[in-house]
Amino acid sequence: LPHWMHPLVAVGFCGSLTTFSGLQLETLLMMRDGRAGAAVGYAIGSVVVGLVAAVVGRRAVDLVHA
Protein backbone atom coordinates (compact mmCIF):
# COMPACT_ATOMS: atom_id res chain seq x y z
CA LEU A 1 0.00 0.00 0.00
CA PRO A 2 1.13 3.56 -0.57
CA HIS A 3 2.30 5.28 2.60
CA TRP A 4 -0.64 7.73 2.61
CA MET A 5 -3.13 4.83 2.78
CA HIS A 6 -1.76 3.39 6.04
CA PRO A 7 -3.80 5.72 8.32
CA LEU A 8 -6.94 5.02 6.29
CA VAL A 9 -6.48 1.28 6.58
CA ALA A 10 -5.71 1.52 10.30
CA VAL A 11 -8.82 3.62 10.97
CA GLY A 12 -10.95 1.27 8.86
CA PHE A 13 -9.61 -1.78 10.67
CA CYS A 14 -10.11 -0.29 14.14
CA GLY A 15 -13.56 0.96 13.17
CA SER A 16 -14.58 -2.48 11.99
CA LEU A 17 -13.45 -4.03 15.28
CA THR A 18 -15.47 -1.59 17.38
CA THR A 19 -18.53 -2.03 15.15
CA PHE A 20 -18.28 -5.83 15.37
CA SER A 21 -17.83 -5.78 19.15
CA GLY A 22 -20.85 -3.48 19.47
CA LEU A 23 -22.92 -5.91 17.40
CA GLN A 24 -21.84 -8.79 19.62
CA LEU A 25 -22.56 -6.89 22.82
CA GLU A 26 -26.04 -5.81 21.73
CA THR A 27 -26.86 -9.35 20.58
CA LEU A 28 -25.66 -10.89 23.84
CA LEU A 29 -27.58 -8.36 25.92
CA MET A 30 -30.78 -9.17 24.02
CA MET A 31 -30.17 -12.88 24.55
CA ARG A 32 -29.56 -12.32 28.26
CA ASP A 33 -32.80 -10.35 28.52
CA GLY A 34 -34.73 -13.26 27.03
CA ARG A 35 -35.24 -11.69 23.60
CA ALA A 36 -33.65 -14.45 21.54
CA GLY A 37 -35.79 -13.77 18.48
CA ALA A 38 -34.86 -10.11 18.45
CA ALA A 39 -31.19 -10.99 18.96
CA VAL A 40 -31.13 -13.40 16.02
CA GLY A 41 -33.03 -10.94 13.83
CA TYR A 42 -30.69 -8.13 14.79
CA ALA A 43 -27.56 -10.18 14.09
CA ILE A 44 -28.78 -11.54 10.76
CA GLY A 45 -30.24 -8.20 9.71
CA SER A 46 -27.02 -6.37 10.54
CA VAL A 47 -24.92 -8.77 8.50
CA VAL A 48 -27.31 -8.71 5.53
CA VAL A 49 -27.60 -4.91 5.51
CA GLY A 50 -23.81 -4.62 5.83
CA LEU A 51 -23.25 -6.92 2.86
CA VAL A 52 -25.82 -5.07 0.77
CA ALA A 53 -24.18 -1.75 1.66
CA ALA A 54 -20.78 -3.13 0.65
CA VAL A 55 -22.11 -4.29 -2.73
CA VAL A 56 -23.87 -0.97 -3.37
CA GLY A 57 -20.72 0.94 -2.40
CA ARG A 58 -18.57 -1.18 -4.67
CA ARG A 59 -20.94 -0.68 -7.60
CA ALA A 60 -21.01 3.06 -6.98
CA VAL A 61 -17.22 3.16 -7.12
CA ASP A 62 -17.25 1.13 -10.33
CA LEU A 63 -19.72 3.60 -11.87
CA VAL A 64 -17.59 6.58 -10.93
CA HIS A 65 -14.47 4.99 -12.39
CA ALA A 66 -16.15 3.70 -15.57
C-alpha positions as CSV (number, residue, x, y, z in Angstrom):
1,L,0.0,0.0,0.0
2,P,1.1,3.6,-0.6
3,H,2.3,5.3,2.6
4,W,-0.6,7.7,2.6
5,M,-3.1,4.8,2.8
6,H,-1.8,3.4,6.0
7,P,-3.8,5.7,8.3
8,L,-6.9,5.0,6.3
9,V,-6.5,1.3,6.6
10,A,-5.7,1.5,10.3
11,V,-8.8,3.6,11.0
12,G,-11.0,1.3,8.9
13,F,-9.6,-1.8,10.7
14,C,-10.1,-0.3,14.1
15,G,-13.6,1.0,13.2
16,S,-14.6,-2.5,12.0
17,L,-13.4,-4.0,15.3
18,T,-15.5,-1.6,17.4
19,T,-18.5,-2.0,15.1
20,F,-18.3,-5.8,15.4
21,S,-17.8,-5.8,19.2
22,G,-20.9,-3.5,19.5
23,L,-22.9,-5.9,17.4
24,Q,-21.8,-8.8,19.6
25,L,-22.6,-6.9,22.8
26,E,-26.0,-5.8,21.7
27,T,-26.9,-9.3,20.6
28,L,-25.7,-10.9,23.8
29,L,-27.6,-8.4,25.9
30,M,-30.8,-9.2,24.0
31,M,-30.2,-12.9,24.6
32,R,-29.6,-12.3,28.3
33,D,-32.8,-10.4,28.5
34,G,-34.7,-13.3,27.0
35,R,-35.2,-11.7,23.6
36,A,-33.7,-14.4,21.5
37,G,-35.8,-13.8,18.5
38,A,-34.9,-10.1,18.5
39,A,-31.2,-11.0,19.0
40,V,-31.1,-13.4,16.0
41,G,-33.0,-10.9,13.8
42,Y,-30.7,-8.1,14.8
43,A,-27.6,-10.2,14.1
44,I,-28.8,-11.5,10.8
45,G,-30.2,-8.2,9.7
46,S,-27.0,-6.4,10.5
47,V,-24.9,-8.8,8.5
48,V,-27.3,-8.7,5.5
49,V,-27.6,-4.9,5.5
50,G,-23.8,-4.6,5.8
51,L,-23.3,-6.9,2.9
52,V,-25.8,-5.1,0.8
53,A,-24.2,-1.7,1.7
54,A,-20.8,-3.1,0.6
55,V,-22.1,-4.3,-2.7
56,V,-23.9,-1.0,-3.4
57,G,-20.7,0.9,-2.4
58,R,-18.6,-1.2,-4.7
59,R,-20.9,-0.7,-7.6
60,A,-21.0,3.1,-7.0
61,V,-17.2,3.2,-7.1
62,D,-17.2,1.1,-10.3
63,L,-19.7,3.6,-11.9
64,V,-17.6,6.6,-10.9
65,H,-14.5,5.0,-12.4
66,A,-16.1,3.7,-15.6
